[in-house]
């Protein structure tokens, strides 16, 4: 019996693409590149993270096959855009235009003169009201807003 070296698994060219600095995914891009096409078409709770700004977790099975995430997902301070180019947005339920939980970090009211978070109770309550109003305007469901940590978490039906 002859033992042979295991053959390296080829990288799947249909794996999603993400090269933006500070961005990562769960499962990791390094793992996704070895998924089969069938596995890429049903990634459970696929998550995109932007270090220091937040993350978006797509609920259920998500088809990430062939997606150019660099052009689809854009995090900014207290903001996320999925399919910023409206013309590239697929129908509801396809690609990343589906139900998700968005978590944004560093969501505090900022003092315009100092550039630092406002800490007085009255201003914090006013900002919490603004968070609730903004969430409702997005047709989203507020899951959590923590004024101490600056975490704002909400659920969307689609983008």
Secondary structure, DSSP 8 states (H G I E B T S, - for coil): ------------TTS-B---TTEEEES-HHHHTTS-HHHHTTEET-EEEETTTEEEEE-SEE--TT-BHHHHEEEETTEEEESSSGGG---TTSTT-S-EEEEE-----B-TTT-SB--SHHHHHHHHHHHHHHHHHTT-EEEEEETTTTEEEEEES--
